[in-house]
């Protein structure tokens, strides 16, 4: 895979992995708060932004393999790794299969597998694509499920679900990866890195009970609940998100 990699700041290295159909720019508000303390590394998953195209049967395992390849190419592993939403699924898969590459792990708004509601939401996004309505309806639909009630008037961050800037086939590939992902408790139990799990109380996609499941399955993990936060709380309150993430990295630097 080829991709665009950006770094900002100096200090312990933190790799930030974005979610479904979202490129590295969506991390910019968070990086603005982290860069004075950390070396932040952001990149585009395959199928997004400047990265290689994705094939129709794309899997989370392949996206985790890409992340492992990237970490090795940087030459200073292990790194601190954080992922949000689908990026969290990629990060937990990476940490389970390549523990030597991950110094600490943070899983934000993430789940081990899609439940019935998440599957229905992903299938509805597929219908939006299939009916040729993505340009008009995809971003508003994603925002509807991503924001908490207090942020419903906001817009998604730059780089998130910008279907006019990416091939619909690539977005469909990301939907396939998100729909087919699944990590067993046995696989989660192989994660040996210190692991932080965060979830917003208003997250209706990867709900607090899904975060609690990760907490039970991942040894010695820590669960932090963000009061009032939605699925995209990293974009709602980037300073708070950055503070939580920074504390975790510095604790395990």
C-alpha positions as CSV (number, residue, x, y, z in Angstrom):
1,X,0.0,0.0,0.0
2,X,1.0,3.6,-0.6
3,X,-0.4,6.4,1.5
4,X,0.2,9.9,2.7
5,X,1.8,10.2,6.1
6,X,2.0,13.4,8.1
7,X,3.8,14.1,11.3
8,X,3.5,17.1,13.7
9,X,5.2,17.9,17.0
10,X,7.9,16.3,19.0
11,X,8.0,13.8,21.8
12,X,6.7,10.2,22.2
13,X,5.4,9.0,18.9
14,X,1.6,8.4,18.6
15,X,0.0,6.8,15.5
16,X,-3.6,8.0,15.0
17,X,-5.9,5.8,12.9
18,X,-9.1,7.2,11.5
19,X,-12.5,5.6,10.9
20,X,-14.7,4.6,8.0
21,X,-14.2,6.7,4.9
22,X,-12.3,9.4,6.8
23,X,-8.9,10.7,5.9
24,X,-6.1,12.0,8.1
25,X,-7.4,15.6,8.1
26,X,-10.1,14.8,10.5
27,X,-7.4,14.5,13.2
28,X,-6.2,18.0,12.7
29,X,-8.2,19.6,15.6
30,X,-6.9,16.9,18.0
31,X,-3.3,17.1,16.7
32,X,-3.3,20.9,17.3
33,X,-3.7,20.1,21.1
34,X,-1.3,17.1,21.1
35,X,1.6,18.3,18.9
36,X,3.1,20.5,21.7
37,X,3.7,17.3,23.7
38,X,3.8,14.4,21.2
39,X,5.0,13.4,17.7
40,X,1.7,12.8,16.1
41,X,1.6,10.5,13.0
42,X,-1.5,10.5,10.8
43,X,-2.1,8.7,7.5
44,X,-4.8,7.7,5.2
45,X,-6.1,4.1,5.3
46,X,-6.3,2.4,1.9
47,X,-9.2,3.6,-0.2
48,X,-9.1,7.1,1.4
49,X,-7.4,10.3,0.5
50,X,-4.0,9.8,-1.2
51,X,-3.8,6.1,-0.3
52,X,-3.9,3.1,-2.6
53,X,-7.4,2.1,-3.8
54,X,-9.3,-0.6,-1.8
55,X,-10.7,-3.8,-3.3
56,X,-14.4,-4.7,-2.7
57,X,-13.7,-7.4,-0.1
58,X,-11.4,-5.2,2.1
59,X,-11.0,-6.5,5.6
60,X,-10.0,-5.0,8.9
61,X,-7.1,-7.5,9.0
62,X,-5.7,-6.0,5.8
63,X,-6.0,-2.5,7.2
64,X,-4.2,-3.6,10.3
65,X,-1.5,-5.2,8.2
66,X,-1.1,-1.8,6.4
67,X,-0.7,-0.1,9.8
68,X,1.9,-2.7,10.8
69,X,3.8,-2.1,7.5
70,X,3.7,1.7,8.2
71,X,5.0,1.3,11.7
72,X,7.9,-0.8,10.6
73,X,8.7,1.7,7.8
74,X,9.0,4.5,10.4
75,X,11.8,2.5,12.1
76,X,11.1,3.4,15.7
77,X,8.6,0.8,16.9
78,X,6.9,0.2,19.2
79,X,4.6,3.2,18.9
80,X,1.7,4.4,20.9
81,X,-1.4,3.7,18.8
82,X,-4.9,5.2,19.0
83,X,-7.9,4.5,16.8
84,X,-11.4,5.9,16.6
85,X,-14.5,3.9,15.4
86,X,-13.3,1.7,12.5
87,X,-9.8,3.0,13.3
88,X,-10.3,1.4,16.8
89,X,-11.1,-1.9,15.2
90,X,-8.0,-1.6,13.1
91,X,-5.9,-0.7,16.2
92,X,-7.2,-3.6,18.4
93,X,-6.5,-6.0,15.5
94,X,-3.0,-4.6,15.1
95,X,-2.3,-4.9,18.9
96,X,-3.6,-8.5,19.0
97,X,-1.6,-9.7,16.0
98,X,1.5,-7.5,16.2
99,X,2.0,-6.9,20.0
100,X,5.7,-6.0,19.4
101,X,4.7,-2.9,17.4
102,X,2.4,-1.3,20.0
103,X,3.7,0.4,23.2
104,X,0.3,1.5,24.4
105,X,-3.2,1.3,22.8
106,X,-6.2,3.6,23.0
107,X,-9.6,2.5,21.6
108,X,-12.0,5.4,21.2
109,X,-15.7,4.9,20.2
110,X,-14.9,1.3,19.2
111,X,-16.4,-2.2,19.4
112,X,-15.1,-5.7,18.7
113,X,-17.9,-6.4,16.2
114,X,-21.0,-4.7,14.7
115,X,-24.2,-5.3,16.6
116,X,-27.6,-5.4,15.0
117,X,-28.1,-1.6,15.1
118,X,-24.6,-0.9,13.7
119,X,-25.2,-3.5,10.9
120,X,-28.5,-1.8,10.0
121,X,-26.8,1.6,9.9
122,X,-24.0,0.3,7.6
123,X,-26.6,-1.4,5.4
124,X,-28.5,1.9,5.1
125,X,-25.3,3.6,4.0
126,X,-24.9,0.9,1.3
127,X,-28.4,1.7,0.1
128,X,-27.5,5.4,-0.1
129,X,-24.6,4.5,-2.4
130,X,-26.6,2.1,-4.5
131,X,-29.3,4.6,-5.2
132,X,-26.9,7.3,-6.3
133,X,-27.7,9.6,-3.3
134,X,-24.4,9.7,-1.6
135,X,-23.4,13.2,-2.6
136,X,-26.6,14.6,-1.0
137,X,-27.3,12.4,1.9
138,X,-24.2,10.5,3.1
139,X,-22.6,13.2,5.3
140,X,-25.9,14.3,6.9
141,X,-26.7,10.6,7.6
142,X,-23.3,10.0,9.2
143,X,-23.6,13.2,11.3
144,X,-27.0,12.1,12.5
145,X,-25.5,9.0,14.1
146,X,-22.2,10.5,15.0
147,X,-23.1,13.6,17.0
148,X,-24.5,13.8,20.5
149,X,-27.7,15.8,21.0
150,X,-25.7,18.9,22.1
151,X,-23.8,18.9,18.8
152,X,-26.5,18.1,16.2
153,X,-26.1,21.5,14.5
154,X,-22.4,20.9,13.8
155,X,-20.7,19.7,10.7
156,X,-18.5,16.7,10.3
157,X,-14.7,17.4,10.4
158,X,-12.9,18.0,7.2
159,X,-12.0,14.7,5.6
160,X,-14.9,12.7,7.1
161,X,-17.3,11.0,4.7
162,X,-16.5,13.3,1.9
163,X,-17.9,11.1,-0.8
164,X,-17.4,13.6,-3.6
165,X,-13.6,13.4,-2.9
166,X,-13.4,9.6,-3.0
167,X,-14.6,6.8,-5.3
168,X,-17.8,5.3,-4.2
169,X,-16.2,1.9,-4.7
170,X,-13.7,2.7,-2.1
171,X,-16.4,3.8,0.4
172,X,-18.2,0.6,-0.3
173,X,-15.1,-1.3,0.5
174,X,-14.8,0.4,3.8
175,X,-18.4,-0.5,4.5
176,X,-17.6,-4.1,3.8
177,X,-14.6,-4.0,6.2
178,X,-16.8,-2.4,8.9
179,X,-19.6,-4.9,8.4
180,X,-17.5,-8.0,8.4
181,X,-15.1,-7.2,11.3
182,X,-15.2,-9.4,14.3
183,X,-12.7,-10.0,17.1
184,X,-13.3,-12.9,19.6
185,X,-12.7,-12.6,23.3
186,X,-9.7,-14.9,22.7
187,X,-8.2,-12.5,20.2
188,X,-8.9,-9.5,22.4
189,X,-7.2,-11.4,25.3
190,X,-4.0,-11.5,23.3
191,X,-3.6,-7.7,23.6
192,X,-0.7,-7.2,26.0
193,X,-0.2,-3.4,25.5
194,X,-1.6,-1.1,28.2
195,X,-5.1,-0.3,26.8
196,X,-7.4,2.7,27.3
197,X,-11.0,2.4,26.2
198,X,-13.2,5.5,25.9
199,X,-16.8,5.9,25.0
200,X,-19.3,8.8,25.1
201,X,-22.5,8.3,27.2
202,X,-24.5,9.4,24.1
203,X,-22.8,7.1,21.6
204,X,-25.6,5.2,19.9
205,X,-23.3,3.2,17.5
206,X,-20.5,1.8,19.7
207,X,-22.5,2.1,22.9
208,X,-21.1,2.1,26.5
209,X,-22.1,-1.6,26.9
210,X,-19.9,-2.4,23.8
211,X,-17.0,-0.5,25.4
212,X,-17.6,-2.4,28.6
213,X,-17.3,-5.7,26.7
214,X,-13.9,-4.6,25.4
215,X,-12.9,-3.7,29.0
216,X,-13.8,-7.1,30.2
217,X,-12.1,-8.9,27.4
218,X,-8.8,-7.0,27.2
219,X,-6.5,-7.8,30.2
220,X,-5.8,-4.9,32.6
221,X,-7.5,-2.3,30.4
222,X,-9.0,0.9,31.6
223,X,-12.4,2.2,30.7
224,X,-13.2,6.0,30.6
225,X,-16.7,7.3,30.0
226,X,-17.1,10.7,28.5
227,X,-20.3,12.3,29.9
228,X,-22.5,13.7,27.0
229,X,-20.1,12.5,24.3
230,X,-21.4,11.1,21.0
231,X,-19.8,8.6,18.7
232,X,-17.7,11.4,17.2
233,X,-16.8,13.0,20.5
234,X,-13.2,13.4,19.3
235,X,-14.6,16.0,16.9
236,X,-17.1,17.5,19.3
237,X,-14.6,18.2,22.1
238,X,-11.1,17.7,20.6
239,X,-9.4,19.4,23.5
240,X,-10.9,17.0,26.0
241,X,-10.1,14.0,23.7
242,X,-6.5,15.2,23.4
243,X,-6.2,15.6,27.1
244,X,-7.4,12.0,27.8
245,X,-5.1,10.6,25.0
246,X,-2.1,12.6,26.1
247,X,-2.4,11.4,29.7
248,X,-2.5,7.8,28.6
249,X,0.6,8.2,26.4
250,X,2.6,10.0,29.0
251,X,1.7,7.5,31.6
252,X,3.2,4.7,29.4
253,X,5.9,6.6,27.6
